[in-house]
Amino acid sequence: MNSCIDSPRGEISRLLNKYPYLKSHQDEAVATSYPYAKQRAIKQMNQYLPREQWLTDASFPETCPWPWEQLLDEDWLP
């Protein structure tokens, strides 16, 4: 398991169960969070790559291509 991903997934699931009305805001939350998450992923992955192979903003889609259900699936990694 990747705790960097699994921990927020679990927390999001708990919050959605506790506050079901938040589900109506999930698309907005993904759109708002994706640019930050993308930059964080680039920074973390580049730690393990030689500089000539570093990822950039252009390495990822501009907007989140994955559906909400897939993002919360504990068995899925992007």
Stockholm file with secondary structure:
# STOCKHOLM 1.0

chainA/1-78         MNSCIDSPRGEISRLLNKYPYLKSHQDEAVATSYPYAKQRAIKQMNQYLPREQWLTDASFPETCPWPWEQLLDEDWLP
#=GR chainA/1-78 SS CCHHHHHHHHHHHHHHHHCGGGGGGHHHHHHHHHHHHHHHHHHHHHTTSCGGGCCCGGGSCSSCCSCHHHHHCTTCCC
#=GC SS_cons        CCHHHHHHHHHHHHHHHHCGGGGGGHHHHHHHHHHHHHHHHHHHHHTTSCGGGCCCGGGSCSSCCSCHHHHHCTTCCC
//
